[in-house]
Amino acid sequence: LGWDKIDEILRQHRSEGTDLLDIDGGEPTTHPRLVDALGLARELGYRSINLTSNGRLLRDRALAERVVNSGISHLLISLHGATAEVHDAATDLPGSFVETVAGIDNVMALRPAHVETGVNVTIVRSNMHGLMELTALAIAKGFSKINFQFTTPFGRAWEDVVPPLEEAAQEVMRVIDRYADAIQIYVINAQFCAFPGY
């Protein structure tokens, strides 16, 4: 979007009483005026401003510093595996793990204390059995929450990447049992019936 349209959208929704703003994919950090948009949102009085990013461009320390000091209140980084092999298979982009982790390291070193950070995980067949290790990595990096997003099959999310619900739910329940006291765990796009007793 051009700047005039971004400005119009932010002002319109704020004037209508919206106070929670979520900016996510595509990839927001590729927009040349992202930091300006975040700053405008804060000036307009949005109470909560969440940015979701794959973190790859945040490996640029200067950009990471501008983003975390832009007025955001929450930053979610999409990380889909605890190793390059698993993450890169899930993103279908060799080298993305190294770039995302470099972005994470910058964000965690530079963020103000009031910026809440979390990890976004889309559960697919290739990462389903590595959720325990991924959660351990998120904790080690200092994140306060982790979102497990069950894949909704649309766009590129064809059935060959979508894991069986019951099997994926079992893996998430194992993580909850082990790490619920160490990190906030959120389950997104899954039916409650897949989590008996939880």
PyRosetta script that sets phi, psi and omega in degrees:
from pyrosetta import init, pose_from_sequence

init()
pose = pose_from_sequence("LGWDKIDEILRQHRSEGTDLLDIDGGEPTTHPRLVDALGLARELGYRSINLTSNGRLLRDRALAERVVNSGISHLLISLHGATAEVHDAATDLPGSFVETVAGIDNVMALRPAHVETGVNVTIVRSNMHGLMELTALAIAKGFSKINFQFTTPFGRAWEDVVPPLEEAAQEVMRVIDRYADAIQIYVINAQFCAFPGY")
pose.set_psi(1, 146.0)
pose.set_omega(1, 173.2)
pose.set_phi(2, -74.8)
pose.set_psi(2, 162.7)
pose.set_omega(2, -175.5)
pose.set_phi(3, -61.5)
pose.set_psi(3, -39.7)
pose.set_omega(3, -178.3)
pose.set_phi(4, -60.4)
pose.set_psi(4, -39.2)
pose.set_omega(4, 179.4)
pose.set_phi(5, -69.9)
pose.set_psi(5, -41.3)
pose.set_omega(5, 177.4)
pose.set_phi(6, -60.5)
pose.set_psi(6, -47.1)
pose.set_omega(6, 178.9)
pose.set_phi(7, -58.0)
pose.set_psi(7, -45.5)
pose.set_omega(7, -179.6)
pose.set_phi(8, -62.0)
pose.set_psi(8, -46.4)
pose.set_omega(8, -177.9)
pose.set_phi(9, -62.7)
pose.set_psi(9, -47.6)
pose.set_omega(9, -178.2)
pose.set_phi(10, -63.2)
pose.set_psi(10, -42.5)
pose.set_omega(10, -179.8)
pose.set_phi(11, -68.7)
pose.set_psi(11, -41.7)
pose.set_omega(11, -178.6)
pose.set_phi(12, -61.2)
pose.set_psi(12, -50.9)
pose.set_omega(12, -176.6)
pose.set_phi(13, -66.9)
pose.set_psi(13, -36.0)
pose.set_omega(13, 177.8)
pose.set_phi(14, -66.6)
pose.set_psi(14, -39.6)
pose.set_omega(14, 179.9)
pose.set_phi(15, -66.6)
pose.set_psi(15, -22.2)
pose.set_omega(15, 178.7)
pose.set_phi(16, -89.9)
pose.set_psi(16, 2.6)
pose.set_omega(16, 175.4)
pose.set_phi(17, 101.2)
pose.set_psi(17, -0.6)
pose.set_omega(17, 177.7)
pose.set_phi(18, -66.3)
pose.set_psi(18, 130.1)
pose.set_omega(18, 176.8)
pose.set_phi(19, -127.3)
pose.set_psi(19, 2.7)
pose.set_omega(19, 175.4)
pose.set_phi(20, -115.1)
pose.set_psi(20, 123.6)
pose.set_omega(20, -176.8)
pose.set_phi(21, -122.1)
pose.set_psi(21, 131.0)
pose.set_omega(21, 177.1)
pose.set_phi(22, -124.6)
pose.set_psi(22, 122.3)
pose.set_omega(22, 178.9)
pose.set_phi(23, -115.2)
pose.set_psi(23, 119.0)
pose.set_omega(23, 179.2)
pose.set_phi(24, -146.1)
pose.set_psi(24, -158.9)
pose.set_omega(24, -162.1)
pose.set_phi(25, -66.1)
pose.set_psi(25, 162.3)
pose.set_omega(25, -3.1)
pose.set_phi(26, -17.1)
pose.set_psi(26, -137.5)
pose.set_omega(26, 179.5)
pose.set_phi(27, -117.6)
pose.set_psi(27, 107.3)
pose.set_omega(27, -174.7)
pose.set_phi(28, -59.0)
pose.set_psi(28, -32.4)
pose.set_omega(28, -175.4)
pose.set_phi(29, -69.2)
pose.set_psi(29, -9.4)
pose.set_omega(29, 176.5)
pose.set_phi(30, -81.6)
pose.set_psi(30, -12.1)
pose.set_omega(30, 179.4)
pose.set_phi(31, -79.3)
pose.set_psi(31, 128.5)
pose.set_omega(31, -175.4)
pose.set_phi(32, -66.5)
pose.set_psi(32, -16.5)
pose.set_omega(32, -178.4)
pose.set_phi(33, -116.5)
pose.set_psi(33, 24.5)
pose.set_omega(33, 179.6)
pose.set_phi(34, -55.3)
pose.set_psi(34, -50.5)
pose.set_omega(34, -176.4)
pose.set_phi(35, -62.7)
pose.set_psi(35, -37.0)
pose.set_omega(35, 176.1)
pose.set_phi(36, -63.2)
pose.set_psi(36, -41.6)
pose.set_omega(36, 179.8)
pose.set_phi(37, -64.9)
pose.set_psi(37, -41.3)
pose.set_omega(37, 178.6)
pose.set_phi(38, -64.8)
pose.set_psi(38, -41.9)
pose.set_omega(38, 178.2)
pose.set_phi(39, -64.6)
pose.set_psi(39, -39.9)
pose.set_omega(39, 178.0)
pose.set_phi(40, -63.8)
pose.set_psi(40, -42.5)
pose.set_omega(40, 179.0)
pose.set_phi(41, -58.6)
pose.set_psi(41, -41.6)
pose.set_omega(41, 178.8)
pose.set_phi(42, -66.1)
pose.set_psi(42, -44.3)
pose.set_omega(42, 178.5)
pose.set_phi(43, -60.0)
pose.set_psi(43, -36.7)
pose.set_omega(43, -178.3)
pose.set_phi(44, -74.5)
pose.set_psi(44, -13.4)
pose.set_omega(44, 175.1)
pose.set_phi(45, 100.2)
pose.set_psi(45, 15.3)
pose.set_omega(45, 172.7)
pose.set_phi(46, -59.5)
pose.set_psi(46, 129.3)
pose.set_omega(46, -175.3)
pose.set_phi(47, -75.3)
pose.set_psi(47, -39.1)
pose.set_omega(47, -178.1)
pose.set_phi(48, -129.3)
pose.set_psi(48, 125.3)
pose.set_omega(48, -179.2)
pose.set_phi(49, -125.1)
pose.set_psi(49, 111.5)
pose.set_omega(49, -179.9)
pose.set_phi(50, -107.2)
pose.set_psi(50, 133.9)
pose.set_omega(50, 173.7)
pose.set_phi(51, -117.4)
pose.set_psi(51, 128.6)
pose.set_omega(51, 174.6)
pose.set_phi(52, -111.8)
pose.set_psi(52, 129.5)
pose.set_omega(52, -174.3)
pose.set_phi(53, -143.1)
pose.set_psi(53, 153.9)
pose.set_omega(53, 171.4)
pose.set_phi(54, -78.3)
pose.set_psi(54, -7.3)
pose.set_omega(54, 173.4)
pose.set_phi(55, 77.7)
pose.set_psi(55, -5.8)
pose.set_omega(55, -172.3)
pose.set_phi(56, -63.6)
pose.set_psi(56, -44.5)
pose.set_omega(56, -179.1)
pose.set_phi(57, -75.5)
pose.set_psi(57, -15.5)
pose.set_omega(57, 177.9)
pose.set_phi(58, -73.9)
pose.set_psi(58, -1.1)
pose.set_omega(58, 171.1)
pose.set_phi(59, -65.8)
pose.set_psi(59, -20.0)
pose.set_omega(59, 171.1)
pose.set_phi(60, -75.8)
pose.set_psi(60, 108.3)
pose.set_omega(60, -173.1)
pose.set_phi(61, -58.4)
pose.set_psi(61, -37.9)
pose.set_omega(61, -179.5)
pose.set_phi(62, -65.0)
pose.set_psi(62, -42.0)
pose.set_omega(62, 177.8)
pose.set_phi(63, -66.4)
pose.set_psi(63, -42.7)
pose.set_omega(63, 178.9)
pose.set_phi(64, -58.4)
pose.set_psi(64, -42.1)
pose.set_omega(64, -179.3)
pose.set_phi(65, -65.3)
pose.set_psi(65, -41.7)
pose.set_omega(65, 178.8)
pose.set_phi(66, -64.6)
pose.set_psi(66, -40.8)
pose.set_omega(66, -178.2)
pose.set_phi(67, -66.6)
pose.set_psi(67, -48.8)
pose.set_omega(67, -175.5)
pose.set_phi(68, -70.1)
pose.set_psi(68, -18.8)
pose.set_omega(68, 177.9)
pose.set_phi(69, -105.0)
pose.set_psi(69, 15.9)
pose.set_omega(69, -174.5)
pose.set_phi(70, -83.4)
pose.set_psi(70, -12.4)
pose.set_omega(70, -174.8)
pose.set_phi(71, 116.0)
pose.set_psi(71, -0.3)
pose.set_omega(71, 178.2)
pose.set_phi(72, -66.6)
pose.set_psi(72, 153.5)
pose.set_omega(72, 175.1)
pose.set_phi(73, -108.9)
pose.set_psi(73, -22.3)
pose.set_omega(73, -178.7)
pose.set_phi(74, -139.3)
pose.set_psi(74, 141.8)
pose.set_omega(74, 175.7)
pose.set_phi(75, -134.0)
pose.set_psi(75, 121.7)
pose.set_omega(75, 175.9)
pose.set_phi(76, -109.8)
pose.set_psi(76, 130.8)
pose.set_omega(76, 176.8)
pose.set_phi(77, -110.5)
pose.set_psi(77, 129.1)
pose.set_omega(77, 178.5)
pose.set_phi(78, -81.2)
pose.set_psi(78, 117.3)
pose.set_omega(78, 178.9)
pose.set_phi(79, -135.3)
pose.set_psi(79, 125.9)
pose.set_omega(79, -169.3)
pose.set_phi(80, -116.0)
pose.set_psi(80, 8.4)
pose.set_omega(80, 177.0)
pose.set_phi(81, -170.3)
pose.set_psi(81, 156.2)
pose.set_omega(81, -179.4)
pose.set_phi(82, -86.2)
pose.set_psi(82, -6.9)
pose.set_omega(82, 178.7)
pose.set_phi(83, -132.9)
pose.set_psi(83, 161.8)
pose.set_omega(83, 178.1)
pose.set_phi(84, -61.4)
pose.set_psi(84, -39.2)
pose.set_omega(84, -178.7)
pose.set_phi(85, -58.6)
pose.set_psi(85, -47.5)
pose.set_omega(85, -176.8)
pose.set_phi(86, -73.8)
pose.set_psi(86, -49.0)
pose.set_omega(86, -178.3)
pose.set_phi(87, -61.7)
pose.set_psi(87, -48.3)
pose.set_omega(87, -177.0)
pose.set_phi(88, -64.5)
pose.set_psi(88, -31.7)
pose.set_omega(88, 175.9)
pose.set_phi(89, -67.8)
pose.set_psi(89, -39.0)
pose.set_omega(89, -179.4)
pose.set_phi(90, -70.4)
pose.set_psi(90, -36.1)
pose.set_omega(90, -179.3)
pose.set_phi(91, -88.1)
pose.set_psi(91, -14.6)
pose.set_omega(91, -176.6)
pose.set_phi(92, 59.6)
pose.set_psi(92, 36.2)
pose.set_omega(92, -178.5)
pose.set_phi(93, -142.9)
pose.set_psi(93, 98.0)
pose.set_omega(93, 179.1)
pose.set_phi(94, -56.7)
pose.set_psi(94, 135.6)
pose.set_omega(94, 179.1)
pose.set_phi(95, 91.8)
pose.set_psi(95, -8.7)
pose.set_omega(95, -176.5)
pose.set_phi(96, -68.7)
pose.set_psi(96, -32.3)
pose.set_omega(96, 179.7)
pose.set_phi(97, -62.1)
pose.set_psi(97, -47.7)
pose.set_omega(97, -178.5)
pose.set_phi(98, -60.4)
pose.set_psi(98, -42.3)
pose.set_omega(98, -179.7)
pose.set_phi(99, -67.6)
pose.set_psi(99, -43.1)
pose.set_omega(99, -179.5)
pose.set_phi(100, -64.7)
pose.set_psi(100, -43.1)
pose.set_omega(100, -179.9)
pose.set_phi(101, -65.1)
pose.set_psi(101, -37.5)
pose.set_omega(101, 175.7)
pose.set_phi(102, -63.0)
pose.set_psi(102, -40.2)
pose.set_omega(102, 176.0)
pose.set_phi(103, -63.8)
pose.set_psi(103, -42.5)
pose.set_omega(103, 177.7)
pose.set_phi(104, -59.4)
pose.set_psi(104, -46.2)
pose.set_omega(104, -178.5)
pose.set_phi(105, -60.9)
pose.set_psi(105, -40.5)
pose.set_omega(105, 177.0)
pose.set_phi(106, -64.1)
pose.set_psi(106, -48.5)
pose.set_omega(106, -178.2)
pose.set_phi(107, -58.9)
pose.set_psi(107, -46.6)
pose.set_omega(107, -175.7)
pose.set_phi(108, -69.5)
pose.set_psi(108, -27.7)
pose.set_omega(108, 178.2)
pose.set_phi(109, -79.4)
pose.set_psi(109, -28.6)
pose.set_omega(109, -170.4)
pose.set_phi(110, -105.7)
pose.set_psi(110, -17.5)
pose.set_omega(110, -171.0)
pose.set_phi(111, -68.5)
pose.set_psi(111, 142.6)
pose.set_omega(111, 171.1)
pose.set_phi(112, -67.0)
pose.set_psi(112, 156.0)
pose.set_omega(112, -176.0)
pose.set_phi(113, -60.7)
pose.set_psi(113, -28.4)
pose.set_omega(113, -176.2)
pose.set_phi(114, -78.8)
pose.set_psi(114, -10.0)
pose.set_omega(114, -180.0)
pose.set_phi(115, -85.9)
pose.set_psi(115, 112.4)
pose.set_omega(115, 179.5)
pose.set_phi(116, -79.0)
pose.set_psi(116, 137.2)
pose.set_omega(116, -177.1)
pose.set_phi(117, -121.2)
pose.set_psi(117, 148.1)
pose.set_omega(117, 178.4)
pose.set_phi(118, -151.3)
pose.set_psi(118, 167.4)
pose.set_omega(118, 177.7)
pose.set_phi(119, -110.3)
pose.set_psi(119, 135.7)
pose.set_omega(119, 174.4)
pose.set_phi(120, -104.2)
pose.set_psi(120, 125.6)
pose.set_omega(120, 179.5)
pose.set_phi(121, -123.7)
pose.set_psi(121, 120.7)
pose.set_omega(121, 170.3)
pose.set_phi(122, -91.9)
pose.set_psi(122, 120.7)
pose.set_omega(122, -176.3)
pose.set_phi(123, -82.6)
pose.set_psi(123, 120.9)
pose.set_omega(123, 177.0)
pose.set_phi(124, -130.3)
pose.set_psi(124, 171.7)
pose.set_omega(124, -178.0)
pose.set_phi(125, -56.6)
pose.set_psi(125, -38.0)
pose.set_omega(125, -173.5)
pose.set_phi(126, -75.3)
pose.set_psi(126, -16.0)
pose.set_omega(126, -180.0)
pose.set_phi(127, -118.8)
pose.set_psi(127, -3.2)
pose.set_omega(127, -172.8)
pose.set_phi(128, -55.7)
pose.set_psi(128, -38.8)
pose.set_omega(128, -176.4)
pose.set_phi(129, -89.2)
pose.set_psi(129, 6.9)
pose.set_omega(129, 177.8)
pose.set_phi(130, -114.7)
pose.set_psi(130, 16.8)
pose.set_omega(130, -176.1)
pose.set_phi(131, -67.4)
pose.set_psi(131, -31.9)
pose.set_omega(131, 179.1)
pose.set_phi(132, -64.0)
pose.set_psi(132, -47.1)
pose.set_omega(132, -179.6)
pose.set_phi(133, -66.8)
pose.set_psi(133, -37.5)
pose.set_omega(133, 179.0)
pose.set_phi(134, -64.9)
pose.set_psi(134, -40.4)
pose.set_omega(134, 178.0)
pose.set_phi(135, -64.9)
pose.set_psi(135, -41.5)
pose.set_omega(135, 177.2)
pose.set_phi(136, -60.1)
pose.set_psi(136, -40.2)
pose.set_omega(136, 177.8)
pose.set_phi(137, -65.0)
pose.set_psi(137, -43.3)
pose.set_omega(137, 178.9)
pose.set_phi(138, -59.2)
pose.set_psi(138, -42.4)
pose.set_omega(138, 178.4)
pose.set_phi(139, -64.9)
pose.set_psi(139, -44.5)
pose.set_omega(139, -179.4)
pose.set_phi(140, -62.3)
pose.set_psi(140, -32.9)
pose.set_omega(140, 179.5)
pose.set_phi(141, -79.3)
pose.set_psi(141, -11.0)
pose.set_omega(141, 175.6)
pose.set_phi(142, 97.5)
pose.set_psi(142, 12.9)
pose.set_omega(142, 178.9)
pose.set_phi(143, -70.8)
pose.set_psi(143, 148.3)
pose.set_omega(143, -179.2)
pose.set_phi(144, -95.4)
pose.set_psi(144, -15.7)
pose.set_omega(144, 179.1)
pose.set_phi(145, -150.6)
pose.set_psi(145, 160.9)
pose.set_omega(145, 176.2)
pose.set_phi(146, -138.5)
pose.set_psi(146, 131.5)
pose.set_omega(146, 177.9)
pose.set_phi(147, -104.3)
pose.set_psi(147, 122.7)
pose.set_omega(147, 172.5)
pose.set_phi(148, -99.6)
pose.set_psi(148, 108.9)
pose.set_omega(148, -178.1)
pose.set_phi(149, -99.8)
pose.set_psi(149, 116.7)
pose.set_omega(149, 175.5)
pose.set_phi(150, -75.0)
pose.set_psi(150, 135.1)
pose.set_omega(150, -172.1)
pose.set_phi(151, -67.5)
pose.set_psi(151, 130.7)
pose.set_omega(151, 171.9)
pose.set_phi(152, -99.0)
pose.set_psi(152, 117.9)
pose.set_omega(152, -172.4)
pose.set_phi(153, -74.8)
pose.set_psi(153, 89.8)
pose.set_omega(153, 170.9)
pose.set_phi(154, -146.8)
pose.set_psi(154, 165.8)
pose.set_omega(154, -176.8)
pose.set_phi(155, 61.7)
pose.set_psi(155, -126.8)
pose.set_omega(155, -179.6)
pose.set_phi(156, -82.2)
pose.set_psi(156, -4.9)
pose.set_omega(156, -176.0)
pose.set_phi(157, -83.9)
pose.set_psi(157, 66.0)
pose.set_omega(157, 179.7)
pose.set_phi(158, -72.6)
pose.set_psi(158, 166.7)
pose.set_omega(158, -174.9)
pose.set_phi(159, -61.2)
pose.set_psi(159, -22.3)
pose.set_omega(159, -179.8)
pose.set_phi(160, -70.5)
pose.set_psi(160, -14.4)
pose.set_omega(160, 176.4)
pose.set_phi(161, -105.4)
pose.set_psi(161, -12.7)
pose.set_omega(161, -177.3)
pose.set_phi(162, -83.8)
pose.set_psi(162, 120.4)
pose.set_omega(162, -179.0)
pose.set_phi(163, -77.0)
pose.set_psi(163, 159.5)
pose.set_omega(163, 174.6)
pose.set_phi(164, -59.8)
pose.set_psi(164, 133.8)
pose.set_omega(164, -175.8)
pose.set_phi(165, -55.3)
pose.set_psi(165, -48.5)
pose.set_omega(165, -175.4)
pose.set_phi(166, -63.3)
pose.set_psi(166, -39.6)
pose.set_omega(166, -178.9)
pose.set_phi(167, -68.5)
pose.set_psi(167, -43.9)
pose.set_omega(167, 178.1)
pose.set_phi(168, -64.6)
pose.set_psi(168, -40.8)
pose.set_omega(168, 178.8)
pose.set_phi(169, -61.8)
pose.set_psi(169, -39.7)
pose.set_omega(169, 177.7)
pose.set_phi(170, -59.8)
pose.set_psi(170, -41.7)
pose.set_omega(170, 179.1)
pose.set_phi(171, -64.6)
pose.set_psi(171, -41.2)
pose.set_omega(171, 179.6)
pose.set_phi(172, -67.3)
pose.set_psi(172, -40.1)
pose.set_omega(172, 178.7)
pose.set_phi(173, -62.9)
pose.set_psi(173, -36.1)
pose.set_omega(173, 176.2)
pose.set_phi(174, -62.0)
pose.set_psi(174, -42.2)
pose.set_omega(174, 178.4)
pose.set_phi(175, -63.8)
pose.set_psi(175, -45.0)
pose.set_omega(175, 179.7)
pose.set_phi(176, -58.8)
pose.set_psi(176, -45.8)
pose.set_omega(176, -179.2)
pose.set_phi(177, -59.5)
pose.set_psi(177, -37.2)
pose.set_omega(177, -175.6)
pose.set_phi(178, -87.1)
pose.set_psi(178, -37.7)
pose.set_omega(178, -167.4)
pose.set_phi(179, -119.5)
pose.set_psi(179, 6.9)
pose.set_omega(179, -176.6)
pose.set_phi(180, -59.5)
pose.set_psi(180, -26.6)
pose.set_omega(180, 179.1)
pose.set_phi(181, -85.0)
pose.set_psi(181, -9.0)
pose.set_omega(181, -175.0)
pose.set_phi(182, -106.3)
pose.set_psi(182, -20.7)
pose.set_omega(182, -176.3)
pose.set_phi(183, -156.6)
pose.set_psi(183, 146.4)
pose.set_omega(183, 175.5)
pose.set_phi(184, -73.0)
pose.set_psi(184, 130.4)
pose.set_omega(184, -176.9)
pose.set_phi(185, -117.1)
pose.set_psi(185, 123.9)
pose.set_omega(185, 179.0)
pose.set_phi(186, -116.2)
pose.set_psi(186, 139.4)
pose.set_omega(186, 178.1)
pose.set_phi(187, -114.5)
pose.set_psi(187, 125.9)
pose.set_omega(187, -173.1)
pose.set_phi(188, -124.0)
pose.set_psi(188, 138.1)
pose.set_omega(188, 175.9)
pose.set_phi(189, 66.3)
pose.set_psi(189, 29.5)
pose.set_omega(189, 176.1)
pose.set_phi(190, -125.3)
pose.set_psi(190, 148.5)
pose.set_omega(190, 179.6)
pose.set_phi(191, -77.7)
pose.set_psi(191, 140.9)
pose.set_omega(191, 178.6)
pose.set_phi(192, -57.3)
pose.set_psi(192, -33.3)
pose.set_omega(192, -176.3)
pose.set_phi(193, -63.0)
pose.set_psi(193, -18.2)
pose.set_omega(193, 178.8)
pose.set_phi(194, -79.1)
pose.set_psi(194, -7.5)
pose.set_omega(194, -176.5)
pose.set_phi(195, -124.9)
pose.set_psi(195, 64.1)
pose.set_omega(195, -177.4)
pose.set_phi(196, -60.9)
pose.set_psi(196, 129.7)
pose.set_omega(196, 178.9)
pose.set_phi(197, 86.3)
pose.set_psi(197, -1.5)
pose.set_omega(197, -178.3)
pose.set_phi(198, -111.9)
pose.dump_pdb("model.pdb")
